[in-house]
């Protein structure tokens, strides 16, 4: 974590080594932001996974959801527009695929209400 990033919104969290002459972090003083050190890695089996424990798969089209396994979760690419994003979320809800950056629960109420309307129309 970069020094003073919690104080100023203009300073991002990405780590940079403190090089200031009077820097408390560089001098390793008490109460300062700790420096990054070797030996602070996660477990080998969980390293690189999403916090939910699933492996992330980047998805651009609804057809790509068929390649997502049960121990994987889909992440919709940032360049995907609204209409295609909605199609991907509907397909994921139907197939039971977990989407990390989308709410598939919103389609549960919409699909059940549309099915009720079809039954009433008969």
Secondary structure, DSSP 4 states (H G I P E B T S, - for coil): --TTTTT-TTS-SS------TT-TTTTT-TTSPPPP-TT----TTTTTS-TTSPEEEEESSGGGGGG--TTEEEEE-TT--HHHHHHHHHHHHHHT--BTTS-TTHHHHHHHHHHHHHHHH-
